[in-house]
Amino acid sequence: MLMPFTQKVLQVIRSIPEGKVLSYGRVAALAGNLRGARQVSRILHSMSGKHELPWYRVVNSKGKISLPPGRGYELQRALLESEGVAFSLSHTIDLNTCLWQPPDFMEWSG
């Protein structure tokens, strides 16, 4: 049985639409824990395959991919680019255009 926070994290990540991203911290906040960004990272690491999550749509708060080159960075970037997410010359995503805004924040935080 999954803990309630974990269930909410999975729901939030599954809800991120194609071509949009969320930060680890934003996922945690939408799931009800403002300080749960590291826990989101652990959930993604351990459950992405089993739950078929669009893990690659979660980036850090600066709009950068957290995975290092040679350890998943290239795959994550390719998957995001295949959905139309553009990267700047400094390898960042413009969060002003690509950050997903859920239609009703109160629905997520309840």
C-alpha positions in Angstrom: 0.0 0.0 0.0 1.4 3.4 -1.0 1.5 6.3 1.4 -0.9 9.2 0.7 1.8 11.6 -0.3 3.3 9.0 -2.7 -0.1 8.4 -4.3 -0.6 12.2 -4.8 2.9 12.5 -6.3 2.1 9.8 -8.8 -1.2 11.5 -9.6 0.5 14.9 -10.1 3.3 13.4 -12.3 0.8 11.5 -14.5 -1.2 14.7 -15.0 1.7 16.8 -16.4 0.7 17.2 -20.1 2.9 16.7 -23.1 5.2 19.6 -23.7 5.0 20.9 -20.1 7.3 20.4 -17.1 7.1 20.7 -13.3 9.9 21.1 -10.8 10.5 18.6 -8.0 9.4 21.2 -5.5 6.2 22.1 -7.4 5.3 18.4 -7.6 5.8 18.1 -3.9 3.7 21.2 -3.2 0.9 20.0 -5.4 1.0 16.7 -3.5 0.7 18.5 -0.2 4.3 18.7 1.1 6.1 22.0 0.5 9.4 20.4 1.7 9.1 17.1 -0.2 11.2 17.8 -3.3 13.8 15.1 -2.4 11.1 12.6 -1.7 9.7 13.3 -5.1 13.1 12.5 -6.6 13.2 9.2 -4.7 9.7 8.3 -5.8 10.6 9.0 -9.4 13.8 7.0 -9.1 12.1 3.9 -7.6 8.6 4.0 -9.2 8.8 5.5 -12.7 9.1 2.2 -14.6 6.6 0.3 -12.5 4.0 3.0 -12.8 4.9 4.2 -16.3 5.4 7.8 -15.2 6.4 10.5 -17.6 9.5 11.1 -15.3 11.3 13.2 -17.8 8.7 16.0 -17.4 10.2 16.8 -13.9 13.1 19.1 -13.8 14.8 21.3 -11.2 13.6 24.7 -10.1 16.0 26.4 -12.5 14.5 24.6 -15.5 17.5 22.3 -15.8 17.7 18.6 -16.1 19.2 17.2 -12.8 20.6 14.0 -14.3 24.2 14.2 -15.3 25.5 13.7 -18.8 26.0 10.0 -19.5 23.5 9.0 -16.7 20.2 9.9 -18.2 20.6 13.6 -19.2 20.6 12.9 -23.0 17.5 10.6 -22.8 15.5 13.1 -20.7 16.4 16.0 -23.0 15.6 14.0 -26.1 12.2 13.0 -24.7 11.4 16.6 -23.8 12.5 17.9 -27.1 10.3 15.3 -28.9 7.4 16.9 -27.1 8.4 20.4 -28.3 10.2 21.6 -25.2 13.0 23.9 -26.2 16.3 24.4 -24.4 18.3 27.6 -24.4 22.0 27.8 -25.1 22.6 27.4 -21.4 20.7 24.1 -21.5 17.7 25.5 -19.5 13.9 25.3 -20.2 12.0 28.5 -20.3 9.7 27.9 -17.3 7.6 30.9 -18.3 6.3 29.0 -21.3 6.8 25.3 -20.3 5.9 25.2 -16.6 2.5 23.4 -16.2 -0.1 25.3 -14.3 -2.8 23.0 -13.0 -6.3 24.3 -13.8 -7.4 24.3 -10.1 -4.6 24.4 -7.5 -7.0 23.9 -4.6 -8.1 20.6 -6.1 -4.5 19.4 -5.8 -3.6 20.6 -2.4 -6.7 19.3 -0.7 
